[in-house]
Amino acid sequence: MKNVLFICSQNKLRSPTAEQVFAHWPGIEASSAGTNRDAENPLSSEQIEWADIIFVMEKAHRSKVQAKYRANLNGKWLICLHIPDEYEFMDPDLTALLKAKVPKHL
């Protein structure tokens, strides 16, 4: 079982959508978080430790994760999906993008 963590800013649209899309994939345990302090589920060191693979939506998220959790990232895959903040929760275009970009890293 691979633990997969999806990260965006607020954990309201992109990362929860990704969590939902991959929640029932075989061999995957999915979760999501946000980099902002006021996120629905703020990112923690425990989540970074839990994850085998970490997907961020934008380069800015990757930078924040690397800056704050560098010590927790040893042996982790940190992958930027380059998905801008222009989608609603479960937007069909967003789910299609996620299904196109994520599986090759799993």
N, C-alpha and C positions, 0 to 999 in steps of 0.2 A: 504494500500500500504506500503510495506517494502522497505526502502532505503538500498541498499546493495553496499558496497564499496570493491573493490578488489585492493590489493596492492602488488607490487613487487619492484624491485630496480629501473629500468629504465622506466617502463611503456611503454615498446615496444613490449613485447612478451606475457608473461604469464597473467598479469592483463588485458591488452586490449582484449586478447582472452576470458578470463572469462567474461568480460563486454559484449562482443558480444554474447557469448553463452547464457547468462541469460537476455539479453536486452528485449526479447519478452516473457518472462515467465509471466504468469498471476500473478498480485499482487506484482510484483517486479519492482523497479526502480533501474537500475544498473549503476555504474560509476567505474572508475579506476584511480589509481595514482601510483607514484613511490616515494620511500623513498630518492633517491639521489637528490641532488640539481640540477643536469643537466638532470633529468628525463623529458620525453616528457610532462608530466603533474605532476609537483612536488606536493607532499602531503601538504595539508594546514589544519589549525585548522577548517576552515569552512567546509571542506569535512568531517572531523571527526564528527563535530556537526551534519551535515546532515544525516550521516549514522545511521541506526539502528543496522546493522550487518556489521562487518568489517572482511574480509578474507585476511590473509597474506599468501604468498607462502612458507616462510621459517621462522625458529625461529629467525634468525637475523632481519628480518623485524618486527616481533612482539616486539623484544627488542627495536628497534629504535622507533617504534610507542609508546610504553609504556614510554620510557625515555623522548621523546619530547612532547607528548600530554596527559600525565597522567591526568591532570586536566579536559580534554575534554572527557575522557573515561567512566565517571560515567554512569551506566545504559546501556552501550554498550556491545555487544558480540564481542569479539576479538578472532577469530578462526584461528589457523595455519593449513594449508592444507598439509604441508610437500611435496611440489612439487618443485624439484630442477630445476635450470636454465639450462635445456638441451633440450628445445623444441623451435620450430619456431612458429611464429604467426599462429594461427588456425591449428596447427599440430593435426591430427586426434587422436593421442595418448593422447595429452594434453586435447583435448575436451572431450574424453572418461573419463579421470581421473577426470576432473572437474564435469562432469555429475554424476560420482560415489560418489564423496566426498561432494559436496556442498548441494544438495537438502535436505539431512537429517537435516540440520541446518536451513532451511528456514521454 
